[in-house]
């Protein structure tokens, strides 16, 4: 077993019992002050059982100096987990509570909770004799299709080299559990998530994938190889997967579906729950997203730079910059683009390696930073319905997408994403 990762991270296993020899999937759920943990537990219990054994590791966590109510909730969650194991548990499926109490406030959050669970999962899976060793991430308020576990396993059986995957997700956009405003907000926010990735793909950025914490999985070996989960209080899923995606063997699993909750939340500084809370508190009628023109301003650059700048002189690099739209020219100056191209060229021997290294530099983080820069200084953010309609028209998703409601646009993008993989 590769012990160096666990040594570096000062890992100590919580579960004393040895894993079953055919343990193949560990599902990791962070649970902080969670009132409806049974939703996720029941959903996983009702899943069709895969060939390998499954452990559901629920990381019940809270930071130091938490209130008595939060501590009481943690004990209630542990009772729910133990009860689920009594009712549904057997040799092939176990529900296990991991206690992560009184975490240092500086680090406590969803990233650290996922890390605690995923480290434990990797440790156990790497002791297993099962051919596939899969860590699946879930959320404590999510639901899933009954084929969730078997489809994850099937992916790794058919493509054992898979390092990680994103899994199709669909928030509920109608119903009686939440208010009409919440359903409206989540439809717009999910459309924003899909628009962002599909627009990035439209301009040919190679590393653009959905990165939703409740809807991803990785192999235990890839988890360790790429340094494990981070301790970010939000965006941990994005940062984690972006360490893996550029190295290849990343898949999109569309044959099953995760159903995340649309509920508002202020637990994290950004993300779905915070976006819905902001939408409600500011009484927004429309969710604002990146102006589609800010994506289009990148298209020519992304298509030309990886090809034309291999072995290019500084003068040729400056010429390419001068031909770009003003927002992009200004942004490239702020990130010392000339120096970056010289460094990339000094470390590459052929055009293919240059292109790969170029996108390791102009990665999804720089893409996001550029969009923020451009929309703050040059473009104005626009309602998601109008910008998604522009993209839908170029993707030929509908003859007249501009006339569609947000929910109809979302359905178009869901169908497009489900049937279009990289």
N, C-alpha and C positions, 0 to 999 in steps of 0.2 A: 504493500500500500504506500502511496506517495505521502509520507508523513510530514514532509517539509511545510506544506501549506498549513497543516493543523498546528505544527510547532510554532510557525511564525505568528499564528493568530491566537496562541495561548488557549487552544481548544481543549475543553474537558467535556466528555460525553455526559449527558444527563441520564440517558436510558442505560441501565445496567445490563439488561437482558440482551443477549446476542441476537442479531437479526436472523430471520429465517434464510436458509440458503438460497431460496428462490424469490427473495425480495427484489422487485424490479422497479417499483414506482413509490416514491414518497411525495405526498401532496402536502405542501407547507402553507399554513394559514396563520397570519398574524391576527391576534384578537386583543384589542384594547377597548375597554369599557363598551363591550359589544352587547346590545340588548337582544339581538335576534340570531345568535350563533347557531341555533338549531336549524335555520334555513340551509346553511352551507353543509352542516353535518348530515341532515336528511337527504339533501341532493346527492352527496357523495355516496351515502349508504344505498341509495336506490339505483346507482349506476350498475350497468352490466359488468360482471367481474371479468377482468382480463386474465390472460394465462398465468402471469406472474403474481406474486403476492404484493399487497398494497399496505402502506402505513400512512395514515393521515396525522400529521404532526401539527398540533395547534399551539402556537406560541402565545400563551396568555401573559400579557406584559403590561406594565405601567411604570412611570418614572418615580423617582424618589419624591417624597413629600406629597404624594397623591392623597386625595380626600378619602374619607372612610367609605363613601359611596362607591368610588372606583375600586377600592380594595375589596369591598363586598361583591361587586360585580365580577371581579376576577375569580373569586371563590365559587360563585354561581356558574361561571363558565366552565370551570374545572369539573363541577358536578355534572354539567350537561355533557361534557366530553366523556367522562367515565360512564355515564348512563348510556350514551350512544354506543360505547364499546360493549356494554352488557347486552344491549338489545341487538345490535347489528354485528358486533365483532366476532371474528373467528380466526382460524389460522391464516386464511387468505386475505383478511381485511381487519386492520386494527386502528383504533382511534386512541391517540396518545397526547396527553397534555404536557407541554414543556413550560415550566415556570420561569418567567423572566421578570421578577419583581424588583422594585426599587432601582431601576436602571438610572445611571447618571443622567441628570436632566440635559446636560450638554449634548449627549448622543441619543437619548431615548427618542424613538419614533419608528415609523414603518420600516425604514431601511435596516435599522439595527434588529428589529424583530424578525424581518425576513432572513437576515444574515444568521441569526441564532438558529432558526429552523433549518435553513439550507445547509449550514455547516453540519448540523446533526444528521441531516438526510444524507449528505455526501459521505460522512464517516460510516454510516450504516450500510449504504449501498455499495461502497467499495469493499466491504467485507463479504458481500453476497456473491454467490456463484452464478447468478442470473446473467445472461448475455447482455441484456440492456439494463442500464442503471439510470433511471430518469427522475429528475427533481421537477415537479410541477408546482407552479405558484397559483394560489387561489386567494380569494378574499372572504372574510368571515361573514359578509352579508350577500355573497353571490350565490347564484343558482347555476345549473348546467344541464345539458341534455344527457339522457341516460347512457349514451355511447361515449361519453367524455373519456373514461379511462381506457376503453378498448381502442379508441381511435388514436390516443396518444401512444399506446403500446404498439399499435400497428405501424405507425410512422417509423418508430425505431427498429422494428423488425424488418420492414421493407427497405429502410435507409439507415443501416446501423452506424454510418459515419456522421449522422446528424449531430451537430454541436448544440443547437438550440432551435426553438421555433416560437412563432407567435401563433395564437389560437383565435379563431373567429369569435367575436363578441357582438352582442346586440343588447343595448339597454332597453328596458320596457318603455314604450312611448305612449301607451294608453293603459287604462285600468282604473281601479277605485282605491288602491292603497295610498296613492299620493294625490296631491292637488293638480289641477289642470296646469297651473303655472310651472310646477316641477316637470311634468311631462313635456311641456313646451320647451322648457330650458334644456332638458337632457337631449331632446331631439336635435336642437340647434348645436349643443356642445358636441354630440357624437358626429354630427355632420361636419363640424369644424375639424375634428380629429381625422376624419376620412379625407376631407378636402385637403388638409395639410399634406398628408402622405401621398395622395394621388397627384397633387400639383407638383410635389417634389419629383415624383416619378415622371410626370409629363415633361419636365425640363431635364430629365435624364440623370438625376442624381442617383448613384448606384446603391446607396445604403439606407434607403428610406423604407421603413417598415413600421407597422403598428407596434407600439411598446407599452402595453397596458399590464400593470402588475398582476391582475387577477387572471391574465390570459397569456401566459408564457410558460415555457418549460425548457430544460436544458439537460444535457447529460452530466453525470457527476464528474466525469473526467474533464469535460470542458469547463465546468464550474471551477474546479481547482486550477486548471491550466491558466485561466484568465483572471485569477485573483479573487474569485468569490464575490459575494454581494457587498455593496458599500453600506455606509451608515447614514446616508442622506435622509433627511426628514421628509422629503418629497422628491419625485423624479428619480427615485432609486431604480425603478424599472428601466427607464430610458438610458441612464448611465450604465447600468449593468449590461444590457443587451448591446449597446454600442461598443463595448469592449470585445464582443464576440462577432458581431455581424461582418465587419470588414475582413475577417479571416476565412470566410466561406462556410459552407455546409450549414447555412441557415435556411429554415423551411417555414412555410406558411401552412398551418393546418386548418382547413376549411370544412372538413367533413363532420365536425361537431361544433358546439357553440357554448360559450359562457354567457350568462345573463347577469351582468353587474347591477348593483342597486343604483338608482338615480337619486338617492337621498342627499340632501345638503349636509355639509360637514365643515367644521373649522379646525379639524384635527391636524391638517397639513397646510403649509403655506401656499401650495398650488396643487392643481389636479382636479379631478371630477367633482368631488364633494365641495371644494372651495369655489369652483367655478359656478356651481348651482347656487351656493349661498350668496355669492356676489350678484348673480343674476336676479335673485329674489330681493335682496336688500336694496339694490339700486333700481328695482322695478324696471328692468330693461325689457323693452318689447322685442328687441332683436340682439342676438349675440354678435359682437363685432370680431372679425377675423382679419387676417392679412390680406391686403389689397392684391388681387390677382396679378396686377401689373408688376408688383414687386417680385413675383415668381418669374414672370415672362422676361423681366430685365436680366435674368441670370441664364436664360436658355442658351443663347449663343456662346456665352463665356464657358459654360460647362461642357458644351459640345466641342469647342475649339481648343481651349487651354490644354487639356491633357494630350492633345495631338501636336499642336503647333509649338509648344514650349519645350519639348524635349530637345536638348542641346542648344536651346535658343540663347542668343546673346542678351545682355541686359537691355540693349537698344530695341531688340525685337519684342522683349517682354513689355517694355514701356509703350511700344507701338500698340500692342494688343490692349493694354490697359486704356490707352487714349481713345480707343474705338468703342469702349463700353459706355453704357448710360451713366449719367452723372452720379447717381446714388452708389453704383457699384465702384466707380473710380474712387470716390471718397472713402468707401469702406476698405478697399484694397490698400489704400495708403495707410489706414489705421492699423493694418495687420502685417505691415512690412512685406508685401507680396513679392517684390523684387528679390529680397534676400531669401525668402522661402523657396522661390523657384531655383535660385542658385544652389541652395543647400540640397534640394531634391535632385537636381542634375548631378551634383558631385557624388551622390550616393546611388546612382542608377546607371546600368550598363546598356539598357535597351528600352524601346518605347513602351513595352508592356509593363515593365517594372516602374517606369516613370509614371504612367497613368495610375497604377495602383497606389504608388506613394503620394501622388498628387491628391487623390481622394482620401488618403489617410490624413492629409493636411487639411484640405477643404472638405472636412467631414460634416456630419449632421450638426455638430455643435456650431461650426462656423456658418453653416447654412442658417441655423436658427438666429445666430447673432446678427447676420446680415439682414434677415427679414425684420428683426426688431429695430435695427439701425435705420433701414430704409423706410419703415412705416412710422418711425418717430420723426424723421427729418425731411422726408420727401413725399411719401404717399400718406394717405389717411386710411385708417382701418375702415372696413365696410361691413355691412350686414352679411352674415354667412350665406343667407339665401341667394343674394345677388352674385357673390363671388363663386359659390358652388355651381350656380347655373351657368356661369361663363365657362367654367371647366367642363361641366357636363356637355355643353354644346360642342366643345372641341373634341371630346371623347365620343361624340355621337351616341350619348346615352338615351336621348329622347329628342323627338323632332322639335319640340318647343319647350325646353326645360325652364326658360325664364318665367313661364306662366304657372309653374308648379308650386304647391305649398311646400314648406320645409319638410314635413313628414314624407311627402312624396319624393322629394329630392333625396332624402336620406335613404329611402327604399331603393332608389336607383343606384346610389353609391354602394349600398350593402350588396346588392346583386352583382354589381361590377366587381367589387372586391372579392366576393366569394368565388367568382368564376375567372379571376385574373390573378395569376401568381407569377412571381419572378423565377 
